[in-house]
Amino acid sequence: MSDIDQLSDEELYGMVVNAINLLKSEKKSNLIAELAVAILNGRLDTDELLFDLMEEAVRFCLLNCATEMRYSRQSKIFWKQAGKKFGSACNRYFSGWKLSGTVLMGSTQDKYLDPSQADMIFAVPDEKVLKAFDPYDGDWPCKID
């Protein structure tokens, strides 16, 4: 399912119906309909940060290996600023446990980290990724008030 554009309209429709049925069983069936209404009414712009964060969380879940994850520039700016404003604990909290401990517990093979085993809240870039990311050519404030 790496290329959704390859799916026919019927296959895509079938996937949406199956997703709605799964959500019905979990008493969350309005989620997809409400998301569609919010987008169609212009209340959720697909260029907004919220949409990017949601898209990245979904994309992370669909990867074959967690190390394949790549983050948008907007997302990296947001998480870097959140870390500056609220400290690194903010990003650690919102990333959840992800795949912490899988290597130590021996439940991974050859550096393969299975995203389906991740316990996450948002797809937050690793601290090393954010530290190396500099969209403003070094013109970052030391502290954001």
N, C-alpha and C positions, 0 to 999 in steps of 0.2 A: 504494500500500500504506500510505497514511497512517492508515486506520482498520481495524485488524485485526478489530474487532468486526463488521464488515460481511461477513466471510468466512463461508461455510458450514462446517460440521464437516468435510465432505469436502475442501473446498479447504484448510483448515487442516491436516488429516491429510496431504494430498498434499505440502504445503510441508515438513512435518516429515520425511516419508519422503525427499524430495529432499535435504534438509539432511543427513540421516543418510548417504545414498549419497555425497554430496560429501565428508563427513568420512571415510567409509570409504576413499575414494580417497587421502586424505591421512593415513591410519593414525591417525585420531582419532575413530573411530566411537563409542567409549564415552562421549564427552563429554556428549551429550544424555541418554543413559540414566543416567549418573552424576549429572547435574544433577537429573533427575526423581526419582531415588532419594533424593538429599540433601534435596530439598524435601518429598517425601512422608514421609520418616522424621523430619522436624522438625530435621534437622541444619543445614539452611540456611533460616533464617527469612527470609521475604520482606521483613521490616521491618529487616533488618540492613544495615549500611553496605556490606558487600561486594556485596549484591544491588543496592543503589542505584547503586554505581559501575559494575557490569556493565550494568545497565539503561541508564544514561546513555551508556556507550560504544556500545551497540547502537543507541540512539536517534540518536546523532550520525551513525553510519554510514548511517542511513536518511533523513536530512534531504535536502531538495533543495538547500539552501544552508547553509553552516556558520554563518552569522550568525543563523540561526533558532534555534540551540541555547539552551535555557533549563535551568538547573540547579536541583536540589532544594535546599531549605534545609539539609538534613543534609549533602549533598555540599559545599556552600559552607562550612559550618562545619568539616568535616573538612579541606578543602584550605587554609582560612585558618589553622587550627591547625597543620597540617603546615608551612606557610610560617613561622609564628612559631617553631616548635620547631626546625626544621632549616634554615631560610633559604629564600630564593626559588629557590635552585638545585634544591631537592627538587621543587618543583612544575614547574619547567622540565624536569627530567629525566623525570618521570612523564607529562608531557603529550606527550613526543616532539616531533618536528619539526612535527607537524600540517600546516599549509599554508604554512610558512615559505618565502619566496622565490617564491611563485606570482605575486604582483603584480610583483616585480622582474623575473622572467623573462618577463613578458607573457603568461602562460598563463591569465589570468583576464579576464573581460569584465564591465564595468559592476558591479564589486564583487561579482560572483558567485564564491563560493568553494565548489568542489565537494568535499563530504566524502569522496567515493569516492577522491579523490586524496590524502587526508591520510595522513601517516605518524605514527600516534599509539600510545601505550601505554594511557593512560586519558583520558577526557574531562575535562580539568582546565579550570576557568573561567580566563579571562584575568586577568592581574594587576590590571587596572583594575576588573574586576567584583568581585574579592575585596577590593580596597581600599575600594570603595564599600559593600560588604556589612557591616552592623553589626547582628547579631541581638541584641546585649546592651546597646543604648543607650550605647555608649561605654565600657562597663566591661570592657575588654580589658586583660590584663596586658601590660607592655612586653616581657617575655621569659618564656617558659615553660621552667622547669627540669626 
